[in-house]
C-alpha cells in the first residue's frame, strides 16, 4: 500500500517545478538554536577555566578543561550541521564569554551545575520534540547520553572534593594531581 502512495506521488510531480526541501518545524529549530547557545556557553566556560588553570599553575586541570572546551565546540558544530542538513540556518545566540574563578573547587562546582542544567535542558527539549519530530528526538540521544556522562564525571569530582579542604592550596594541588 505505501509503495503505491509513493509511486503515485512520484507520477504526479510536475518535472518543471523546482521544489524546496522540507525543513524542520520552527519550534524544533528554535529549541535546537537554544541548545546551540548552551553548547557555546559551555565552550566559553571551559575555555575560561582552561585559561585560568594554565595561568595559575594547574597544568593537568588545564589540559582537562582544554579537552572539555574542544568537546563543547564539537557539540555545537554537530547541532549546526544537523540544522543545515535540514535546510535551516542556525542562529548562535549571544552568550557569556567571560568567567572569573577563585579556586579549582569553584570551577568544578560551577561545571557540575552547568552540566546538570544542560542535561535537564536536553531532557526537556527531547520531551517536547518527541511528539513533533521523532528523527530529531533520535538525534538528541547523543546529547542526552553525553550529558549523563558529564554529570557523572563532575559528580565524581564533587565527591572527591569532599575529601579535602578546598581552602587549602596544597590540598587542592594534591587533588588536581590525583583526579586530573
Backbone as numpy.savetxt, mean C-alpha at the origin, in Angstrom:
# Nx Ny Nz CAx CAy CAz Cx Cy Cz
-25.46 -21.74 -24.63 -26.29 -20.55 -24.63 -25.42 -19.30 -24.63
-24.40 -19.23 -23.72 -23.56 -18.04 -23.64 -22.80 -17.81 -24.93
-22.28 -18.86 -25.55 -21.53 -18.68 -26.78 -22.42 -18.11 -27.88
-23.70 -18.45 -27.87 -24.63 -17.88 -28.84 -24.78 -16.38 -28.62
-24.85 -15.95 -27.36 -24.96 -14.52 -27.04 -23.71 -13.80 -27.53
-22.55 -14.36 -27.29 -21.30 -13.75 -27.74 -21.24 -13.71 -29.26
-21.59 -14.81 -29.91 -21.58 -14.84 -31.38 -22.55 -13.83 -31.97
-23.73 -13.72 -31.39 -24.72 -12.76 -31.89 -24.24 -11.34 -31.71
-23.59 -11.05 -30.55 -23.13 -9.68 -30.33 -21.99 -9.33 -31.28
-21.17 -10.30 -31.64 -20.09 -10.05 -32.60 -20.67 -9.77 -33.98
-21.67 -10.52 -34.37 -22.31 -10.33 -35.68 -22.99 -8.97 -35.78
-23.49 -8.46 -34.65 -24.25 -7.21 -34.70 -23.37 -5.96 -34.61
-22.07 -6.10 -34.48 -21.17 -4.96 -34.37 -20.91 -4.38 -35.75
-21.10 -3.08 -35.87 -20.82 -2.35 -37.11 -19.31 -2.13 -37.18
-18.62 -2.71 -38.16 -17.15 -2.60 -38.22 -16.66 -1.19 -38.49
-17.53 -0.27 -38.86 -17.10 1.10 -39.11 -17.10 1.94 -37.84
-17.64 1.40 -36.76 -17.68 2.13 -35.50 -16.48 1.74 -34.65
-15.75 2.75 -34.21 -14.62 2.50 -33.30 -15.15 2.68 -31.88
-14.94 1.66 -31.11 -15.49 1.63 -29.76 -14.40 1.92 -28.75
-14.75 2.65 -27.70 -13.84 2.85 -26.57 -13.92 1.64 -25.65
-12.80 1.26 -25.05 -12.83 0.12 -24.12 -13.67 0.43 -22.88
-14.17 -0.61 -22.28 -14.88 -0.45 -21.01 -13.91 0.02 -19.94
-14.43 0.81 -19.02 -13.63 1.32 -17.91 -14.21 0.82 -16.59
-13.41 0.98 -15.57 -13.90 0.69 -14.22 -14.95 1.73 -13.84
-15.85 1.35 -12.97 -16.86 2.30 -12.49 -16.17 3.41 -11.70
-16.73 4.59 -11.77 -16.15 5.77 -11.12 -15.90 5.52 -9.62
-16.84 4.87 -8.96 -16.69 4.58 -7.53 -15.45 3.71 -7.27
-15.21 2.75 -8.14 -14.04 1.87 -8.00 -12.76 2.68 -8.23
-12.76 3.51 -9.25 -11.59 4.36 -9.55 -11.30 5.28 -8.37
-12.33 5.89 -7.80 -12.13 6.78 -6.65 -11.53 6.04 -5.46
-12.04 4.85 -5.19 -11.50 4.06 -4.08 -10.04 3.67 -4.33
-9.72 3.27 -5.55 -8.34 2.90 -5.87 -7.42 4.11 -5.81
-7.88 5.26 -6.25 -7.06 6.48 -6.15 -6.80 6.85 -4.69
-7.77 6.62 -3.83 -7.58 6.87 -2.40 -6.52 5.93 -1.84
-6.60 4.65 -2.20 -5.58 3.69 -1.74 -4.21 4.05 -2.34
-4.20 4.56 -3.56 -2.95 5.01 -4.17 -2.32 6.11 -3.31
-3.14 7.03 -2.84 -2.64 8.06 -1.94 -2.07 7.47 -0.66
-2.73 6.44 -0.14 -2.21 5.76 1.06 -0.85 5.14 0.80
-0.67 4.56 -0.37 0.62 3.94 -0.70 1.73 5.00 -0.78
1.40 6.15 -1.34 2.39 7.23 -1.39 2.65 7.83 -0.02
1.63 7.90 0.82 1.82 8.34 2.20 2.80 7.40 2.90
2.60 6.10 2.72 3.49 5.11 3.33 4.90 5.24 2.75
5.00 5.45 1.44 6.31 5.62 0.81 7.07 6.77 1.47
6.45 7.93 1.58 7.14 9.09 2.15 7.43 8.90 3.64
6.55 8.21 4.34 6.83 7.91 5.75 8.10 7.07 5.85
8.17 5.97 5.09 9.33 5.10 5.16 10.59 5.76 4.60
10.42 6.60 3.59 11.57 7.34 3.06 12.13 8.25 4.14
11.25 8.95 4.86 11.66 9.82 5.97 12.30 9.00 7.08
11.71 7.86 7.40 12.27 7.00 8.45 13.67 6.51 8.06
13.84 6.10 6.81 15.15 5.63 6.35 16.17 6.77 6.42
15.78 7.95 5.96 16.70 9.09 6.01 17.08 9.41 7.44
16.10 9.40 8.34 16.37 9.69 9.75 17.32 8.63 10.32
17.07 7.37 10.03 17.92 6.29 10.54 19.34 6.39 9.98
19.47 6.69 8.68 20.80 6.88 8.10 21.53 8.00 8.83
20.82 9.08 9.08 21.41 10.27 9.71 21.82 10.03 11.16
21.00 9.29 11.89 21.22 9.11 13.33 22.20 7.97 13.64
22.38 7.06 12.67 23.33 5.97 12.87 22.71 4.59 13.03
21.42 4.46 12.83 20.78 3.15 12.86 20.88 2.55 11.46
22.04 2.01 11.15 22.33 1.57 9.78 21.47 0.37 9.34
21.25 -0.59 10.22 20.42 -1.74 9.86 18.96 -1.32 9.67
18.46 -0.49 10.55 17.09 -0.01 10.42 16.95 0.84 9.16
17.98 1.61 8.82 17.94 2.43 7.61 17.76 1.57 6.37
18.53 0.48 6.29 18.41 -0.43 5.14 17.01 -1.05 5.11
16.51 -1.44 6.28 15.16 -2.01 6.37 14.12 -1.02 5.85
14.19 0.23 6.30 13.20 1.22 5.88 13.40 1.65 4.43
14.63 1.58 3.92 14.84 1.78 2.47 14.02 0.76 1.69
14.05 -0.49 2.14 13.29 -1.56 1.49 11.79 -1.35 1.62
11.34 -0.90 2.79 9.92 -0.63 2.99 9.45 0.47 2.03
10.25 1.53 1.89 9.89 2.63 0.98 9.79 2.13 -0.46
10.76 1.34 -0.87 10.75 0.81 -2.24 9.52 -0.07 -2.48
9.15 -0.86 -1.48 7.96 -1.73 -1.62 6.69 -0.89 -1.75
6.58 0.18 -0.97 5.38 1.02 -1.04 5.28 1.70 -2.41
6.41 2.12 -2.95 6.40 2.73 -4.28 5.95 1.72 -5.33
6.40 0.49 -5.17 5.99 -0.60 -6.08 4.48 -0.86 -5.97
3.96 -0.83 -4.74 2.52 -1.04 -4.54 1.72 0.07 -5.24
2.19 1.30 -5.14 1.52 2.40 -5.82 1.55 2.24 -7.32
2.67 1.81 -7.84 2.80 1.60 -9.29 1.85 0.50 -9.77
1.70 -0.52 -8.96 0.80 -1.62 -9.32 -0.65 -1.13 -9.43
-1.06 -0.27 -8.53 -2.42 0.30 -8.60 -2.55 1.17 -9.85
-1.53 1.99 -10.12 -1.57 2.84 -11.30 -1.66 2.01 -12.58
-0.89 0.95 -12.65 -0.93 0.08 -13.83 -2.31 -0.57 -13.99
-2.90 -0.98 -12.88 -4.23 -1.58 -12.94 -5.24 -0.58 -13.50
-5.17 0.65 -13.01 -6.09 1.68 -13.49 -5.89 1.96 -14.98
-4.65 2.11 -15.39 -4.41 2.41 -16.81 -4.74 1.22 -17.70
-4.56 0.00 -17.18 -4.97 -1.18 -17.94 -6.48 -1.18 -18.21
-7.22 -0.55 -17.32 -8.67 -0.43 -17.48 -9.06 0.90 -18.11
-8.10 1.55 -18.75 -8.36 2.79 -19.49 -8.83 3.91 -18.58
-8.30 3.94 -17.34 -8.62 4.98 -16.37 -7.32 5.71 -16.00
-7.42 7.00 -15.80 -6.25 7.79 -15.46 -6.11 7.88 -13.94
-5.00 7.37 -13.39 -4.79 7.47 -11.95 -4.62 8.94 -11.53
-5.11 9.25 -10.36 -4.92 10.58 -9.78 -4.23 10.38 -8.44
-3.02 10.88 -8.33 -2.28 10.75 -7.08 -2.63 11.94 -6.19
-3.29 11.66 -5.08 -3.67 12.77 -4.19 -2.44 13.37 -3.50
-2.57 14.60 -3.06 -1.51 15.22 -2.26 -1.40 14.46 -0.94
-0.17 14.20 -0.54 0.06 13.47 0.70 1.15 14.17 1.51
1.19 13.85 2.78 2.23 14.37 3.67 3.57 13.77 3.27
4.56 14.63 3.09 5.87 14.14 2.66 6.95 14.32 3.72
6.67 15.03 4.79 7.67 15.31 5.82 7.22 14.68 7.13
8.12 13.93 7.71 7.84 13.29 9.00 9.05 13.50 9.91
8.80 13.78 11.17 9.87 13.99 12.15 9.81 12.88 13.20
10.98 12.42 13.59 11.06 11.32 14.56 11.98 11.70 15.71
11.63 11.20 16.89 12.44 11.43 18.09 13.33 10.23 18.40
12.79 9.02 18.14 13.57 7.81 18.41 13.03 6.65 17.57
13.76 5.57 17.56 13.41 4.41 16.74 12.09 3.78 17.18
11.82 3.80 18.47 10.55 3.24 18.96 9.37 4.00 18.37
9.47 5.31 18.27 8.40 6.12 17.68 8.16 5.72 16.23
9.23 5.50 15.48 9.10 5.10 14.08 8.30 3.80 13.98
8.64 2.85 14.84 7.98 1.55 14.80 6.51 1.66 15.19
6.21 2.43 16.22 4.82 2.60 16.65 4.00 3.27 15.54
4.55 4.32 14.94 3.83 5.01 13.87 3.69 4.12 12.63
4.71 3.33 12.34 4.64 2.40 11.20 3.55 1.36 11.45
3.50 0.82 12.66 2.45 -0.16 12.97 1.06 0.44 12.78
0.85 1.65 13.34 -0.46 2.29 13.22 -0.82 2.53 11.75
0.16 2.99 10.96 -0.10 3.25 9.55 -0.45 1.96 8.81
0.31 0.90 9.06 0.06 -0.38 8.38 -1.27 -0.99 8.82
-1.60 -0.88 10.10 -2.89 -1.40 10.56 -4.04 -0.62 9.93
-3.91 0.71 9.88 -4.95 1.53 9.25 -5.07 1.22 7.77
-3.96 0.93 7.12 -4.01 0.57 5.70 -4.68 -0.80 5.51
-4.43 -1.74 6.42 -5.12 -3.03 6.37 -6.63 -2.82 6.49
-7.03 -2.01 7.43 -8.45 -1.71 7.62 -9.03 -1.05 6.37
-8.29 -0.12 5.78 -8.76 0.58 4.58 -8.90 -0.38 3.40
-7.93 -1.27 3.21 -8.03 -2.24 2.10 -9.18 -3.22 2.34
-9.40 -3.60 3.58 -10.54 -4.48 3.87 -11.86 -3.78 3.56
-11.98 -2.53 3.97 -13.22 -1.79 3.71 -13.40 -1.55 2.21
-12.34 -1.17 1.53 -12.41 -0.97 0.08 -12.84 -2.27 -0.61
-12.26 -3.37 -0.19 -12.61 -4.68 -0.77 -14.07 -5.02 -0.51
-14.54 -4.72 0.70 -15.94 -5.00 1.05 -16.88 -4.23 0.12
-16.58 -2.96 -0.11 -17.42 -2.14 -0.98 -17.34 -2.64 -2.42
-16.15 -2.92 -2.89 -15.94 -3.31 -4.29 -16.48 -4.70 -4.59
-16.56 -5.56 -3.58 -17.02 -6.93 -3.80 -18.34 -6.97 -4.55
-19.27 -6.10 -4.20 -20.57 -6.09 -4.84 -20.62 -5.32 -6.16
-19.52 -4.66 -6.50 -19.50 -3.81 -7.70 -18.65 -4.41 -8.81
-17.46 -4.91 -8.44 -16.49 -5.34 -9.44 -15.63 -6.46 -8.86
-16.01 -7.68 -9.19 -15.33 -8.83 -8.61 -13.87 -8.93 -9.06
-13.56 -8.51 -10.28 -12.17 -8.55 -10.76 -11.27 -7.65 -9.92
-11.76 -6.47 -9.60 -10.98 -5.56 -8.76 -10.89 -6.09 -7.34
-11.95 -6.72 -6.87 -11.88 -7.38 -5.56 -10.74 -8.39 -5.55
-10.64 -9.20 -6.60 -9.54 -10.17 -6.70 -8.18 -9.48 -6.76
-8.09 -8.39 -7.50 -6.84 -7.61 -7.58 -6.40 -7.15 -6.19
-7.34 -6.77 -5.37 -7.02 -6.24 -4.04 -6.56 -7.31 -3.05
-6.71 -8.59 -3.41 -6.25 -9.66 -2.52 -4.76 -9.52 -2.22
-3.98 -9.15 -3.22 -2.54 -8.93 -3.00 -2.32 -7.92 -1.87
-3.09 -6.84 -1.87 -2.92 -5.79 -0.87 -3.41 -6.23 0.51
-4.50 -6.97 0.55 -4.98 -7.48 1.85 -3.94 -8.43 2.44
-3.42 -9.34 1.62 -2.40 -10.29 2.09 -1.13 -9.57 2.52
-0.71 -8.60 1.73 0.50 -7.83 2.05 0.32 -7.11 3.38
-0.84 -6.50 3.58 -1.06 -5.75 4.82 -1.08 -6.66 6.04
-1.62 -7.84 5.91 -1.59 -8.79 7.04 -0.13 -9.07 7.40
0.70 -9.28 6.40 2.13 -9.51 6.65 2.82 -8.33 7.31
2.48 -7.13 6.84 3.08 -5.92 7.42 2.65 -5.73 8.87
1.37 -5.90 9.14 0.87 -5.74 10.50 1.54 -6.76 11.42
1.69 -7.98 10.95 2.35 -9.03 11.74 3.80 -8.65 12.03
4.50 -8.18 11.00 5.91 -7.81 11.16 6.08 -6.69 12.19
5.26 -5.65 12.09 5.38 -4.55 13.05 4.83 -4.91 14.42
3.88 -5.82 14.47 3.41 -6.32 15.76 4.55 -7.03 16.49
5.33 -7.82 15.76 6.49 -8.49 16.36 7.49 -7.47 16.89
7.72 -6.40 16.12 8.65 -5.36 16.58 8.10 -4.65 17.82
6.79 -4.40 17.85 6.20 -3.79 19.05 6.37 -4.69 20.27
6.15 -5.99 20.07 6.33 -6.93 21.18 7.77 -6.93 21.66
8.72 -6.85 20.73 10.13 -6.82 21.12 10.47 -5.51 21.85
9.82 -4.43 21.47 10.06 -3.16 22.17 9.64 -3.23 23.64
8.69 -4.13 23.94 8.25 -4.29 25.33 9.38 -4.81 26.22
10.41 -5.37 25.61 11.51 -5.96 26.37 12.59 -4.96 26.74
12.50 -3.74 26.23 13.54 -2.74 26.50 12.93 -1.45 27.01
13.80 -0.57 27.47 13.40 0.79 27.83 13.70 1.66 26.62
12.68 2.11 25.90 12.92 2.87 24.67 13.55 4.25 24.90
13.64 4.66 26.16 14.32 5.92 26.49 15.83 5.74 26.59
16.27 4.49 26.66 17.70 4.19 26.79 18.29 3.95 25.40
19.16 4.85 24.97 19.73 4.76 23.62 20.53 3.48 23.40
21.21 3.00 24.42 21.97 1.76 24.26 21.06 0.56 24.07
19.94 0.54 24.79 18.98 -0.54 24.60 18.34 -0.47 23.22
18.05 0.75 22.74 17.51 0.90 21.38 18.51 0.45 20.33
19.79 0.76 20.56 20.82 0.33 19.62 20.92 -1.20 19.62
20.85 -1.82 20.79 20.85 -3.29 20.87 19.62 -3.85 20.16
18.47 -3.23 20.40 17.23 -3.64 19.74 17.40 -3.58 18.23
17.94 -2.49 17.73 18.11 -2.31 16.28 19.04 -3.39 15.73
20.13 -3.66 16.43 21.08 -4.68 15.97 20.48 -6.07 16.00
19.56 -6.31 16.92 18.96 -7.62 17.09 17.80 -7.87 16.12
16.95 -6.87 15.92 15.70 -7.09 15.21 15.66 -6.58 13.77
16.73 -5.89 13.33 16.72 -5.42 11.94 17.75 -6.18 11.16
